[in-house]
């Protein structure tokens, strides 16, 4: 996973990065400070980058981006609303709409990010302001349910992941909708374990399907786990 503070790839099992950023055992009283530090880092790191996919959190080429992000559209089998939590500059949403059209499916894109700067970029990219929201999914109240909701477990400290997923299923995902949880990993990880579907099943959730994204060399570095409401 990527450390939100120094943006270096670190092993999934680490509780604290070498830079000092804490991934686990964050006290409730410190949670808002944790979110604020992540927001400051991402705004600084993303906004000034030249390529659209870099502003959305992926270094490398467009081909790298596509290989490791296209799995997010695989769970979409029928039209519906699609909320991207942590939408950054909206580039993933833009790609998801295009990828869905290639499948003959229309999705209505919505985005949520707690950075005002990044939301402004997403609103400009998608030519809409009322479907891209400023807020933190941890405590934000959605104005509606969504057929598809995409998120990542890294958006909260590890000790809050289970309640985070429970909240999304209960308050964000429409009846018979799908929660899509993405994981992006480093080549330095032990890729034989530590995958998102395994973590979710350890919390007691039922993963109904998984989809994968691969590096140019064929290494699985992305896995998308799907839960139903």
C-alpha positions in Angstrom: 0.0 0.0 0.0 1.0 3.7 -0.3 1.8 5.7 2.7 -0.4 8.8 2.7 2.3 11.0 4.3 5.5 10.2 2.3 3.7 8.4 -0.6 6.2 5.5 -0.5 5.0 2.0 -1.1 5.0 0.0 2.1 4.1 -3.6 3.1 0.5 -4.2 4.0 1.5 -5.7 7.3 3.3 -2.6 8.6 1.6 -0.7 11.5 3.8 2.4 11.0 5.8 3.8 8.0 9.4 4.7 8.4 8.4 8.3 8.0 6.4 8.0 11.2 2.9 7.8 9.8 0.6 5.4 11.7 -1.6 2.9 9.9 -3.1 1.0 12.9 -4.2 1.6 16.4 -5.2 5.2 15.9 -7.2 6.5 18.9 -10.6 7.9 18.2 -9.5 11.3 19.6 -6.7 11.4 17.0 -8.8 10.3 14.0 -9.6 13.8 12.6 -5.9 14.7 12.8 -5.1 11.5 10.9 -7.6 12.5 8.1 -6.3 16.1 8.0 -2.7 14.9 7.6 -3.7 12.6 4.7 -5.6 15.4 3.0 -2.7 17.9 3.2 -0.3 15.3 1.8 -2.6 14.3 -1.1 -3.3 17.9 -2.1 0.4 18.7 -2.1 1.3 15.6 -4.0 -1.5 15.4 -6.6 -2.6 18.9 -7.7 0.6 20.0 -9.4 1.3 16.8 -11.3 1.1 17.0 -15.1 -0.8 13.8 -16.1 -4.4 13.2 -15.2 -3.8 9.7 -13.8 -0.9 11.1 -11.7 -3.4 13.6 -10.2 -5.5 10.6 -9.4 -2.8 8.7 -7.5 -1.0 6.5 -10.1 2.6 7.1 -11.4 3.9 5.6 -14.6 2.2 5.5 -18.0 -1.4 5.6 -19.1 -1.1 1.9 -20.0 0.0 1.2 -16.4 -3.0 3.1 -15.2 -5.4 1.2 -17.4 -4.1 -2.2 -16.5 -4.3 -1.5 -12.8 -7.6 0.4 -12.7 -9.9 -1.3 -15.3 -10.9 -4.0 -12.8 -13.1 -1.4 -11.1 -15.6 -1.6 -13.9 -15.7 -5.4 -14.0 -18.4 -5.7 -11.3 -20.7 -3.4 -13.3 -23.2 -5.6 -15.2 -26.1 -3.2 -15.6 -26.8 0.5 -15.7 -26.8 2.5 -12.5 -25.3 5.2 -10.3 -21.6 4.8 -9.5 -20.1 6.7 -6.5 -16.3 6.9 -6.4 -15.1 7.6 -2.8 -11.8 9.3 -2.9 -12.4 10.5 -6.5 -9.4 12.9 -6.5 -9.5 14.8 -9.8 -12.3 12.6 -11.3 -10.1 10.9 -13.8 -11.1 7.4 -12.7 -14.7 8.3 -13.0 -14.1 9.6 -16.5 -12.5 6.4 -17.4 -15.2 4.3 -15.8 -17.9 6.0 -17.8 -15.9 5.2 -21.0 -15.1 1.6 -20.0 -18.8 1.0 -19.2 -19.8 2.3 -22.6 -17.5 -0.3 -24.2 -19.6 -2.9 -22.4 -22.8 -1.3 -23.6 -23.7 0.0 -20.1 -24.4 3.5 -19.0 -23.4 4.6 -15.5 -24.1 7.9 -13.9 -20.9 9.1 -12.2 -20.8 10.6 -8.7 -17.7 11.5 -6.7 -16.7 12.2 -3.1 -13.4 13.6 -1.9 -12.5 15.6 1.2 -10.1 17.9 -0.7 -11.8 21.0 -2.0 -9.0 21.5 -4.5 -9.3 18.0 -5.9 -13.1 18.2 -6.0 -12.8 21.4 -8.1 -10.7 19.5 -10.6 -13.2 16.7 -10.7 -16.1 19.0 -11.2 -14.3 20.7 -14.1 -13.3 17.4 -15.7 -16.8 15.9 -15.5 -18.6 19.1 -16.3 -20.8 18.8 -13.2 -20.9 20.3 -9.7 -23.9 18.7 -8.1 -22.6 15.1 -8.5 -19.2 15.7 -7.0 -19.2 16.2 -3.3 -16.8 17.5 -0.7 -16.8 15.2 2.3 -15.2 12.3 4.2 -17.0 9.0 3.8 -16.2 8.2 7.5 -18.8 10.8 8.7 -20.5 12.2 5.5 -24.2 11.7 5.0 -25.0 10.8 1.4 -28.0 12.5 -0.2 -29.1 9.2 -1.8 -28.2 5.5 -2.2 -25.9 4.4 -5.1 -26.0 1.2 -7.2 -22.2 1.0 -7.1 -19.9 2.4 -4.5 -16.1 2.2 -4.9 -13.7 2.7 -2.1 -10.4 1.6 -0.6 -9.7 0.3 2.9 -6.6 2.5 3.1 -8.9 5.5 3.5 -9.2 4.8 7.2 -6.7 3.4 9.8 -6.6 -0.3 9.9 -8.5 -0.5 13.2 -11.5 1.3 11.7 -11.8 -0.7 8.5 -14.6 -3.1 9.6 -16.9 -0.3 10.8 -16.1 1.7 7.7 -17.3 -1.1 5.4 -20.3 -1.7 7.6 -21.3 2.0 7.3 -20.9 2.0 3.6 -23.1 -1.0 3.2 -25.8 0.3 5.5 -25.9 4.0 4.4 -24.4 4.3 0.9 -25.2 1.2 -1.1 -28.7 0.8 -2.6 -30.7 -2.3 -2.1 -29.2 -5.0 -4.3 -26.3 -2.7 -5.0 -22.6 -3.4 -4.9 -19.7 -2.2 -2.8 -16.5 -2.3 -4.8 -13.3 -2.3 -2.7 -10.1 -1.8 -4.5 -6.5 -2.7 -3.4 -3.3 -1.6 -5.1 -0.1 -3.2 -4.1 3.7 -3.0 -4.5 6.0 -5.4 -6.1 7.9 -5.4 -2.8 4.8 -7.0 -1.0 4.5 -10.7 -0.3 1.7 -11.2 -2.8 0.9 -14.7 -1.6 -1.3 -13.2 1.1 -2.7 -10.0 2.5 -5.3 -9.4 -0.2 -8.4 -7.3 0.3 -10.8 -10.2 -0.1 -9.0 -12.2 2.6 -9.1 -9.2 5.0 -12.8 -8.7 4.4 -13.6 -12.3 4.9 -11.6 -12.2 8.1 -14.0 -9.5 9.3 -16.9 -11.7 8.5 -18.1 -10.1 5.2 -19.1 -12.3 2.3 -17.1 -11.5 -0.8 -19.2 -12.5 -3.8 -16.5 -12.0 -6.5 -13.1 -10.6 -7.1 -11.4 -9.1 -10.2 -7.7 -8.4 -10.8 -5.4 -5.9 -12.5 -1.9 -6.7 -13.6 1.4 -5.1 -14.3 3.0 -5.0 -17.7 4.9 -8.2 -16.7 1.7 -10.0 -15.7 2.1 -9.5 -11.9 -1.2 -9.1 -10.0 -0.9 -5.7 -8.3 -4.6 -4.9 -8.0 -7.5 -6.8 -6.6 -11.1 -5.7 -6.4 -13.5 -7.3 -4.0 -17.2 -7.0 -4.3 -19.8 -7.1 -1.5 -23.6 -6.9 -1.9 -25.9 -4.8 0.3 
